Amino acid sequence: MFPGLGKGINPRKMAAMMKQMGIDIDELENVEEVIIRTTEKDIVFKDAQVTIMDAKGMKTYQIVGTPQEAAREVKIPEEDIKLVMEQTGSGGNEARSALKETKGDIAAAILKLSKTG
């Protein structure tokens, strides 16, 4: 990437070159954990080291650590549970279970309980 620089690059020289190009790199101190949330899972880094690279106002975060994945629990609003109960005549636990199984899909939960009930 940088002509004339071999494998044994001097870290100070690299830092100076990056500074000349307008790139600043800083480590974020005292990071306790980093969580990346997707709709289906959480990726948690409890031993994270975070580096911020600022290149002309565009910040890039780099995370180094050991990731642990955990499936996300679907949060079911009480209104959804009540609606499923009203539409199917089922109890609260049944409605909640059906909504969890259908990942919060009200129509699918109602159909599921209507077929089994």
C-alpha positions as CSV (number, residue, x, y, z in Angstrom):
1,M,0.0,0.0,0.0
2,F,2.9,2.3,0.8
3,P,5.8,2.1,-1.7
4,G,9.2,1.7,-0.2
5,L,8.0,0.3,3.1
6,G,8.9,-3.3,3.7
7,K,7.7,-5.8,6.3
8,G,9.8,-4.2,9.1
9,I,7.9,-0.8,9.2
10,N,8.8,1.6,12.0
11,P,5.5,2.3,13.9
12,R,6.6,6.0,14.4
13,K,7.2,6.4,10.7
14,M,3.8,4.9,9.9
15,A,2.1,7.1,12.5
16,A,3.8,10.2,11.0
17,M,2.8,9.2,7.4
18,M,-0.8,8.7,8.5
19,K,-0.8,12.0,10.3
20,Q,0.4,13.7,7.1
21,M,-2.4,12.1,5.2
22,G,-4.9,13.4,7.7
23,I,-5.6,10.1,9.4
24,D,-5.7,10.0,13.2
25,I,-5.8,6.8,15.2
26,D,-6.8,6.7,18.9
27,E,-7.6,3.9,21.2
28,L,-10.9,4.2,23.2
29,E,-10.0,3.8,26.8
30,N,-11.9,2.0,29.6
31,V,-14.2,0.0,27.3
32,E,-16.2,-2.4,29.4
33,E,-18.0,-4.3,26.6
34,V,-19.2,-3.8,23.0
35,I,-22.6,-5.1,21.8
36,I,-23.6,-5.5,18.2
37,R,-27.3,-6.1,17.9
38,T,-29.0,-7.6,15.0
39,T,-32.7,-8.6,14.7
40,E,-31.8,-12.2,15.5
41,K,-28.8,-12.2,17.8
42,D,-26.4,-10.1,19.9
43,I,-22.7,-10.3,19.5
44,V,-21.0,-9.3,22.7
45,F,-17.3,-8.5,23.2
46,K,-16.5,-8.4,27.0
47,D,-12.7,-8.1,26.4
48,A,-12.9,-5.5,23.6
49,Q,-10.2,-3.2,22.5
50,V,-11.6,-0.4,20.4
51,T,-9.6,1.8,18.0
52,I,-11.0,4.8,16.3
53,M,-9.5,5.9,12.9
54,D,-10.5,9.4,11.9
55,A,-9.8,10.0,8.2
56,K,-10.9,13.6,7.3
57,G,-14.0,13.4,9.5
58,M,-15.0,9.9,8.6
59,K,-14.7,7.7,11.7
60,T,-14.1,4.0,11.6
61,Y,-14.3,1.9,14.7
62,Q,-12.2,-1.3,14.9
63,I,-13.1,-3.9,17.6
64,V,-10.6,-6.6,18.7
65,G,-11.7,-9.2,21.2
66,T,-13.5,-12.5,21.7
67,P,-17.1,-12.4,20.4
68,Q,-19.9,-14.3,22.1
69,E,-23.1,-14.8,20.3
70,A,-26.5,-14.9,22.0
71,A,-29.9,-15.3,20.4
72,R,-32.2,-12.3,21.0
73,E,-35.3,-12.8,23.0
74,V,-38.4,-11.5,21.2
75,K,-40.0,-8.8,23.2
76,I,-43.8,-9.2,23.1
77,P,-45.9,-6.0,23.9
78,E,-48.8,-6.6,26.2
79,E,-51.2,-5.1,23.6
80,D,-50.2,-7.9,21.2
81,I,-50.9,-10.5,23.8
82,K,-54.3,-9.1,24.6
83,L,-55.2,-8.9,20.9
84,V,-54.3,-12.5,20.3
85,M,-56.2,-13.5,23.5
86,E,-59.3,-11.6,22.2
87,Q,-59.1,-13.1,18.7
88,T,-58.6,-16.7,19.8
89,G,-60.1,-17.0,23.3
90,S,-56.8,-18.3,24.6
91,G,-55.1,-17.6,27.9
92,G,-52.3,-15.1,28.4
93,N,-49.6,-17.8,28.6
94,E,-50.8,-19.5,25.4
95,A,-50.9,-16.2,23.5
96,R,-47.4,-15.2,24.7
97,S,-46.0,-18.6,23.7
98,A,-47.6,-18.4,20.3
99,L,-46.2,-14.9,19.7
100,K,-42.7,-16.0,20.8
101,E,-42.9,-19.0,18.4
102,T,-43.9,-16.8,15.6
103,K,-41.3,-14.1,16.5
104,G,-44.0,-11.5,17.3
105,D,-46.1,-12.1,14.2
106,I,-49.7,-11.4,15.4
107,A,-51.5,-12.9,12.4
108,A,-49.4,-16.1,12.5
109,A,-49.9,-16.4,16.3
110,I,-53.7,-16.1,15.8
111,L,-53.7,-18.7,13.0
112,K,-51.5,-21.0,15.1
113,L,-53.9,-20.9,18.1
114,S,-57.0,-21.0,15.9
115,K,-55.8,-24.3,14.3
116,T,-54.9,-25.9,17.7
117,G,-57.9,-24.6,19.6
